[in-house]
Amino acid sequence: MLDFNTKINYQRHNDSVPNKTKNHYAIVRCFESDRGRILNSAAVRRLQQKTQVFPLERNAVVRTRLTHSLEVQQVGRFIIKEMLFRLQEKQQLALYGLAGNEAIIESIVEMACLMHDIGNPPFGHFGELAINQWFYQRLSLDKKSHYQILDISGSEQTKQNELRRKIRYDLYHFDGNAQAIRLIHSLLKLNLTYSQVACILKYTKPAYWYQTIPHQYNYLMKKSGYYLSEEPFIEAMQQQLHLSPFHRFPLTYVMEAADDISYCIADLEDAVEKKLFSVDQLYDYLSQGWGPKNKDDLFEQTVEPAYKAYQTLKEEALLPRAIDQFFVTLRVKTINRLVPHAAERFIENLPEIFHGQFNQALLEDNGSEYQLLTMFKQVSEKYIFNHESVETIELQGYRIITGLLDSYSLLLAMPTEDFLLLVNKNSHKKYAIESRLFHRLPANYCVAYQQAIKTYVGSDDFVIWECYYRCRLIQDYISGMTDHYAYDEYRKLMVAD
């Protein structure tokens, strides 16, 4: 039986007394509380200074992570409304436990869409690459660790060796999706409902996973979804929501589809705003990408009307308005086709989606809608992400992030007992530089580190876990920076350069 009441879980992990209320409006209030906690969080505010495609961009028209997330939020809301409307027409809302829960479902998806990028480091996916490469060079399983505590001793399959292996792999598989879970649960301690957190768990693979991925989960596990540090929370969440290992929360598919629909057009619009190419050139790229057209195909119904509207205004010498109209029309026509398609795909595959085992993206099929989405992405890949100006900024971002990691690596090289002296605010003349670096770390991240290692005090594995959480502390700090803050911090510390 597919009953969404079992997926709407209003309990919070850190509540000392579980909420036993059965009053429906009291449950609604739980999710309204989630909205307030999310909207007022520092992680969401930072999105306004993290650029979507063009880092260090000063042009306010070009999208930030925040404006992109707001657009994703609207599309996610639209998909849910469409899906609920179609089920209502078939008189199936009550059948699936959705009747009366419409507002809750909508809120969960909206807030997941708003949060989906909060874990992304400065300089986006290239920032992820820089962090991972830096840690890989020091912790790769096929070489000796830079940190003696994490060295795997001999070939013995001991418990400590297995822990060291997991930790090393975990640390050089930093991912914005996994960092989002860490931000919500461990760093900001938003204490959201289980359902709300589950909706942003896009991938179900732990970052430390180094075994072969089961073929039935190859899409769901294609990237890291959470770290070793958050594993106990994830296991509790899975139990509460009746999710099997490596399975997704059903509404996550909607959040992912909303993101795909939103950024595929937004990236093209930002590129025209940045003058990487004109609308006329873009139309040519899209035409070539689509291939032979006929009057009944989706290209004719989406791109062609947008280009005709553009040409009409361009001939009237209203170029700025013509460009705006092109993207307004393109967005409206595209969304009006892709959103109903996403809703229908959700319903068609409801049993697999409900159980979280649907092993592909919602829009990933053989239809023309997926072809259109793929064409937009391929044009972006070829003419935006490979553009010299974008690659130059990415290389600058790589230098900035690796330079910051090099600077703060002094803290990672300290023996455990000496670093704990810094944490406990005891002066140490031997580590004058390290103490100044430590003072720059955010207090709430340091508190999260202290709380994490407190669990292992007195255990045989304490120094191993302490090293792990110290590395996490540095990753937390640098990945939490905005583009401009990272740039400014790099300039301060690299003044000699």
LUMSEVO-947616 format. One record per residue (C-alpha): x, y, z; residue number from 1; residue in three letters. Coordinates in steps of 0.1 Angstrom, whole numbers, plus 5000, padded with zeros to 4 digits. Layout:
   xx   yy   zz   k   r
    X    Y    Z NUM ala
...
This chain:
   xx   yy   zz   k   r
 5000 5000 5000   1 met
 5013 5034 4990   2 leu
 5004 5057 5019   3 asp
 5022 5091 5020   4 phe
 5012 5095 5056   5 asn
 5041 5072 5064   6 thr
 5064 5097 5046   7 lys
 5052 5128 5063   8 ile
 5071 5126 5095   9 asn
 5071 5157 5117  10 tyr
 5095 5144 5143  11 gln
 5128 5161 5148  12 arg
 5161 5143 5156  13 his
 5172 5164 5185  14 asn
 5138 5167 5203  15 asp
 5142 5152 5238  16 ser
 5105 5144 5239  17 val
 5090 5132 5206  18 pro
 5059 5151 5194  19 asn
 5029 5129 5199  20 lys
 5003 5153 5185  21 thr
 4976 5139 5162  22 lys
 4960 5173 5155  23 asn
 4964 5180 5117  24 his
 4970 5217 5121  25 tyr
 4997 5211 5147  26 ala
 5014 5189 5121  27 ile
 5011 5218 5096  28 val
 5027 5241 5121  29 arg
 5057 5217 5124  30 cys
 5064 5222 5087  31 phe
 5057 5260 5089  32 glu
 5084 5260 5116  33 ser
 5107 5243 5092  34 asp
 5101 5271 5067  35 arg
 5110 5297 5093  36 gly
 5142 5279 5103  37 arg
 5153 5275 5067  38 ile
 5144 5310 5055  39 leu
 5162 5326 5084  40 asn
 5193 5304 5082  41 ser
 5228 5318 5074  42 ala
 5232 5291 5048  43 ala
 5204 5305 5027  44 val
 5216 5341 5032  45 arg
 5251 5331 5019  46 arg
 5235 5319 4986  47 leu
 5231 5356 4976  48 gln
 5269 5359 4973  49 gln
 5275 5326 4956  50 lys
 5272 5329 4918  51 thr
 5254 5302 4898  52 gln
 5278 5299 4867  53 val
 5300 5330 4867  54 phe
 5319 5333 4900  55 pro
 5330 5367 4913  56 leu
 5303 5383 4891  57 glu
 5294 5419 4899  58 arg
 5265 5422 4875  59 asn
 5233 5419 4896  60 ala
 5213 5407 4867  61 val
 5233 5375 4865  62 val
 5219 5348 4887  63 arg
 5233 5340 4922  64 thr
 5227 5307 4939  65 arg
 5198 5324 4958  66 leu
 5180 5337 4927  67 thr
 5184 5303 4910  68 his
 5171 5285 4941  69 ser
 5140 5308 4942  70 leu
 5133 5298 4906  71 glu
 5137 5262 4914  72 val
 5114 5266 4943  73 gln
 5086 5280 4920  74 gln
 5091 5251 4895  75 val
 5090 5225 4923  76 gly
 5058 5240 4936  77 arg
 5043 5239 4901  78 phe
 5052 5202 4896  79 ile
 5035 5193 4929  80 ile
 5004 5213 4921  81 lys
 5002 5196 4887  82 glu
 5007 5162 4902  83 met
 4981 5167 4929  84 leu
 4956 5180 4904  85 phe
 4960 5150 4882  86 arg
 4956 5126 4911  87 leu
 4925 5146 4922  88 gln
 4910 5142 4888  89 glu
 4914 5105 4891  90 lys
 4900 5106 4926  91 gln
 4932 5090 4940  92 gln
 4944 5116 4966  93 leu
 4928 5097 4995  94 ala
 4940 5064 4980  95 leu
 4977 5075 4984  96 tyr
 4973 5093 5017  97 gly
 4976 5127 5001  98 leu
 4941 5141 5008  99 ala
 4945 5169 5034 100 gly
 4983 5168 5031 101 asn
 4986 5189 5000 102 glu
 5000 5220 5017 103 ala
 5025 5199 5037 104 ile
 5038 5182 5005 105 ile
 5040 5215 4987 106 glu
 5060 5231 5016 107 ser
 5084 5202 5019 108 ile
 5093 5204 4982 109 val
 5095 5242 4981 110 glu
 5119 5243 5010 111 met
 5140 5215 4996 112 ala
 5143 5234 4964 113 cys
 5154 5265 4983 114 leu
 5180 5245 5002 115 met
 5193 5223 4974 116 his
 5225 5243 4968 117 asp
 5234 5254 5004 118 ile
 5263 5230 5006 119 gly
 5280 5241 4974 120 asn
 5315 5256 4980 121 pro
 5327 5288 4965 122 pro
 5333 5285 4927 123 phe
 5306 5257 4925 124 gly
 5315 5223 4911 125 his
 5350 5234 4903 126 phe
 5353 5243 4940 127 gly
 5343 5207 4948 128 glu
 5370 5194 4925 129 leu
 5396 5216 4941 130 ala
 5388 5205 4976 131 ile
 5387 5168 4966 132 asn
 5420 5170 4946 133 gln
 5438 5186 4975 134 trp
 5426 5159 5000 135 phe
 5432 5132 4975 136 tyr
 5468 5141 4971 137 gln
 5473 5137 5009 138 arg
 5449 5109 5017 139 leu
 5445 5087 4986 140 ser
 5442 5050 4995 141 leu
 5470 5041 4970 142 asp
 5496 5061 4988 143 lys
 5509 5069 5023 144 lys
 5488 5094 5042 145 ser
 5502 5129 5049 146 his
 5488 5124 5084 147 tyr
 5504 5096 5103 148 gln
 5473 5090 5124 149 ile
 5454 5079 5093 150 leu
 5481 5055 5080 151 asp
 5468 5020 5074 152 ile
 5491 4997 5093 153 ser
 5501 4966 5072 154 gly
 5475 4946 5054 155 ser
 5455 4935 5084 156 glu
 5417 4939 5083 157 gln
 5415 4954 5117 158 thr
 5387 4976 5129 159 lys
 5410 5006 5131 160 gln
 5424 5000 5096 161 asn
 5388 4998 5082 162 glu
 5380 5031 5100 163 leu
 5411 5048 5086 164 arg
 5402 5036 5051 165 arg
 5367 5049 5054 166 lys
 5378 5083 5068 167 ile
 5404 5088 5040 168 arg
 5379 5080 5013 169 tyr
 5353 5101 5030 170 asp
 5374 5132 5031 171 leu
 5384 5133 4994 172 tyr
 5348 5128 4983 173 his
 5336 5162 4994 174 phe
 5302 5170 4977 175 asp
 5278 5199 4979 176 gly
 5249 5175 4985 177 asn
 5265 5158 5014 178 ala
 5277 5192 5028 179 gln
 5241 5204 5027 180 ala
 5231 5175 5050 181 ile
 5260 5183 5073 182 arg
 5251 5220 5074 183 leu
 5215 5214 5083 184 ile
 5222 5187 5110 185 his
 5257 5192 5124 186 ser
 5267 5228 5119 187 leu
 5237 5250 5119 188 leu
 5216 5225 5139 189 lys
 5184 5236 5123 190 leu
 5167 5204 5137 191 asn
 5143 5201 5108 192 leu
 5117 5174 5106 193 thr
 5129 5141 5092 194 tyr
 5108 5145 5060 195 ser
 5122 5180 5053 196 gln
 5158 5168 5055 197 val
 5151 5136 5036 198 ala
 5138 5156 5006 199 cys
 5173 5171 5000 200 ile
 5191 5138 5002 201 leu
 5196 5136 4965 202 lys
 5221 5107 4964 203 tyr
 5221 5077 4987 204 thr
 5258 5067 4987 205 lys
 5279 5075 5018 206 pro
 5310 5094 5008 207 ala
 5332 5067 5022 208 tyr
 5318 5041 4998 209 trp
 5346 5024 4979 210 tyr
 5330 4991 4970 211 gln
 5313 4983 4937 212 thr
 5280 5001 4934 213 ile
 5250 4977 4930 214 pro
 5237 4981 4894 215 his
 5201 4986 4906 216 gln
 5212 5018 4924 217 tyr
 5238 5031 4899 218 asn
 5220 5064 4895 219 tyr
 5209 5069 4931 220 leu
 5245 5063 4942 221 met
 5264 5081 4915 222 lys
 5276 5108 4939 223 lys
 5281 5112 4976 224 ser
 5250 5119 4995 225 gly
 5263 5121 5031 226 tyr
 5294 5118 5051 227 tyr
 5305 5094 5078 228 leu
 5300 5121 5103 229 ser
 5262 5123 5096 230 glu
 5257 5085 5092 231 glu
 5240 5079 5126 232 pro
 5215 5107 5118 233 phe
 5209 5093 5083 234 ile
 5202 5058 5097 235 glu
 5177 5073 5122 236 ala
 5160 5092 5095 237 met
 5158 5061 5073 238 gln
 5142 5042 5101 239 gln
 5117 5070 5108 240 gln
 5107 5072 5072 241 leu
 5107 5035 5064 242 his
 5135 5040 5038 243 leu
 5157 5011 5029 244 ser
 5195 5017 5024 245 pro
 5203 5034 4992 246 phe
 5167 5044 4986 247 his
 5154 5080 4981 248 arg
 5126 5099 4998 249 phe
 5099 5101 4971 250 pro
 5096 5139 4969 251 leu
 5133 5143 4962 252 thr
 5126 5133 4926 253 tyr
 5104 5164 4923 254 val
 5132 5187 4937 255 met
 5157 5173 4913 256 glu
 5134 5177 4883 257 ala
 5127 5213 4893 258 ala
 5164 5220 4894 259 asp
 5170 5204 4860 260 asp
 5142 5225 4844 261 ile
 5153 5258 4860 262 ser
 5190 5258 4853 263 tyr
 5189 5245 4817 264 cys
 5174 5278 4805 265 ile
 5188 5301 4832 266 ala
 5224 5293 4823 267 asp
 5217 5303 4786 268 leu
 5201 5335 4797 269 glu
 5231 5345 4819 270 asp
 5255 5337 4791 271 ala
 5236 5361 4767 272 val
 5237 5387 4795 273 glu
 5274 5382 4798 274 lys
 5277 5385 4760 275 lys
 5293 5351 4755 276 leu
 5270 5348 4725 277 phe
 5239 5366 4711 278 ser
 5203 5353 4709 279 val
 5208 5347 4671 280 asp
 5239 5326 4678 281 gln
 5220 5308 4706 282 leu
 5192 5300 4682 283 tyr
 5217 5285 4657 284 asp
 5233 5264 4685 285 tyr
 5199 5251 4696 286 leu
 5188 5244 4660 287 ser
 5220 5224 4654 288 gln
 5216 5206 4687 289 gly
 5180 5196 4679 290 trp
 5186 5184 4644 291 gly
 5160 5181 4616 292 pro
 5127 5197 4627 293 lys
 5091 5193 4618 294 asn
 5060 5213 4626 295 lys
 5048 5189 4652 296 asp
 5079 5186 4673 297 asp
 5087 5202 4707 298 leu
 5114 5225 4692 299 phe
 5087 5241 4670 300 glu
 5065 5246 4701 301 gln
 5091 5261 4725 302 thr
 5122 5276 4708 303 val
 5105 5288 4676 304 glu
 5079 5310 4692 305 pro
 5106 5326 4714 306 ala
 5128 5334 4685 307 tyr
 5099 5348 4665 308 lys
 5090 5371 4694 309 ala
 5126 5382 4695 310 tyr
 5128 5389 4658 311 gln
 5097 5410 4659 312 thr
 5110 5433 4686 313 leu
 5145 5434 4672 314 lys
 5132 5447 4639 315 glu
 5116 5475 4659 316 glu
 5150 5485 4673 317 ala
 5141 5473 4708 318 leu
 5170 5448 4713 319 leu
 5171 5448 4751 320 pro
 5134 5441 4753 321 arg
 5137 5416 4724 322 ala
 5162 5396 4744 323 ile
 5140 5397 4775 324 asp
 5110 5385 4755 325 gln
 5130 5357 4740 326 phe
 5138 5342 4774 327 phe
 5104 5349 4789 328 val
 5087 5331 4760 329 thr
 5112 5303 4760 330 leu
 5109 5298 4797 331 arg
 5071 5298 4797 332 val
 5068 5275 4767 333 lys
 5094 5251 4781 334 thr
 5080 5250 4817 335 ile
 5045 5245 4804 336 asn
 5057 5213 4787 337 arg
 5082 5199 4811 338 leu
 5063 5204 4843 339 val
 5032 5184 4833 340 pro
 5056 5158 4819 341 his
 5074 5156 4852 342 ala
 5041 5153 4871 343 ala
 5029 5125 4848 344 glu
 5062 5106 4851 345 arg
 5059 5108 4889 346 phe
 5024 5093 4887 347 ile
 5033 5066 4861 348 glu
 5062 5054 4883 349 asn
 5046 5060 4916 350 leu
 5052 5026 4932 351 pro
 5090 5027 4925 352 glu
 5092 5064 4934 353 ile
 5072 5060 4966 354 phe
 5097 5033 4978 355 his
 5126 5054 4966 356 gly
 5140 5028 4942 357 gln
 5133 5046 4909 358 phe
 5169 5045 4896 359 asn
 5169 5075 4873 360 gln
 5159 5112 4871 361 ala
 5122 5119 4868 362 leu
 5126 5135 4834 363 leu
 5150 5109 4821 364 glu
 5131 5089 4794 365 asp
 5130 5085 4756 366 asn
 5105 5114 4750 367 gly
 5109 5147 4733 368 ser
 5108 5165 4767 369 glu
 5140 5148 4778 370 tyr
 5155 5155 4743 371 gln
 5147 5192 4748 372 leu
 5163 5193 4783 373 leu
 5193 5174 4770 374 thr
 5198 5198 4741 375 met
 5198 5228 4765 376 phe
 5224 5212 4787 377 lys
 5246 5202 4758 378 gln
 5246 5237 4744 379 val
 5255 5250 4778 380 ser
 5283 5225 4782 381 glu
 5298 5233 4748 382 lys
 5294 5271 4746 383 tyr
 5293 5283 4782 384 ile
 5312 5259 4806 385 phe
 5340 5255 4780 386 asn
 5342 5292 4773 387 his
 5376 5308 4780 388 glu
 5363 5334 4804 389 ser
 5345 5308 4825 390 val
 5375 5285 4825 391 glu
 5398 5314 4835 392 thr
 5376 5322 4866 393 ile
 5375 5285 4875 394 glu
 5412 5283 4874 395 leu
 5414 5313 4896 396 gln
 5390 5296 4920 397 gly
 5411 5265 4920 398 tyr
 5441 5286 4930 399 arg
 5422 5304 4957 400 ile
 5408 5272 4973 401 ile
 5440 5253 4971 402 thr
 5459 5283 4985 403 gly
 5435 5285 5015 404 leu
 5438 5248 5021 405 leu
 5476 5251 5020 406 asp
 5475 5278 5046 407 ser
 5451 5261 5070 408 tyr
 5469 5227 5065 409 ser
 5493 5239 5093 410 leu
 5464 5232 5117 411 leu
 5460 5196 5103 412 leu
 5497 5189 5108 413 ala
 5496 5195 5145 414 met
 5497 5166 5170 415 pro
 5463 5159 5186 416 thr
 5473 5171 5221 417 glu
 5487 5203 5208 418 asp
 5457 5212 5186 419 phe
 5434 5205 5216 420 leu
 5454 5231 5235 421 leu
 5444 5257 5209 422 leu
 5408 5245 5210 423 val
 5408 5250 5248 424 asn
 5422 5285 5244 425 lys
 5456 5276 5259 426 asn
 5485 5295 5244 427 ser
 5513 5276 5228 428 his
 5544 5296 5218 429 lys
 5555 5268 5195 430 lys
 5524 5273 5173 431 tyr
 5521 5311 5170 432 ala
 5510 5309 5133 433 ile
 5486 5280 5139 434 glu
 5469 5298 5168 435 ser
 5463 5329 5146 436 arg
 5448 5306 5119 437 leu
 5426 5289 5144 438 phe
 5413 5322 5156 439 his
 5399 5328 5121 440 arg
 5377 5298 5122 441 leu
 5340 5304 5129 442 pro
 5330 5298 5165 443 ala
 5300 5276 5156 444 asn
 5321 5253 5135 445 tyr
 5346 5249 5163 446 cys
 5318 5241 5187 447 val
 5305 5214 5163 448 ala
 5340 5200 5162 449 tyr
 5342 5199 5200 450 gln
 5308 5183 5203 451 gln
 5317 5156 5177 452 ala
 5350 5145 5193 453 ile
 5335 5145 5228 454 lys
 5317 5113 5219 455 thr
 5350 5095 5215 456 tyr
 5369 5107 5245 457 val
 5385 5077 5263 458 gly
 5381 5054 5233 459 ser
 5409 5036 5215 460 asp
 5399 5054 5183 461 asp
 5399 5089 5197 462 phe
 5430 5102 5178 463 val
 5416 5088 5145 464 ile
 5382 5105 5150 465 trp
 5398 5137 5162 466 glu
 5419 5139 5130 467 cys
 5388 5132 5109 468 tyr
 5367 5160 5125 469 tyr
 5397 5184 5124 470 arg
 5398 5178 5086 471 cys
 5360 5183 5085 472 arg
 5364 5216 5104 473 leu
 5387 5230 5077 474 ile
 5365 5217 5049 475 gln
 5334 5232 5067 476 asp
 5351 5266 5069 477 tyr
 5364 5269 5034 478 ile
 5334 5253 5017 479 ser
 5311 5277 5036 480 gly
 5328 5308 5022 481 met
 5311 5329 4995 482 thr
 5330 5335 4963 483 asp
 5341 5370 4973 484 his
 5349 5361 5009 485 tyr
 5372 5333 4997 486 ala
 5389 5357 4972 487 tyr
 5394 5383 5000 488 asp
 5407 5358 5025 489 glu
 5431 5344 4999 490 tyr
 5445 5379 4992 491 arg
 5449 5386 5030 492 lys
 5469 5354 5036 493 leu
 5488 5354 5003 494 met
 5498 5391 5004 495 val
 5534 5381 4997 496 ala
 5523 5367 4963 497 asp
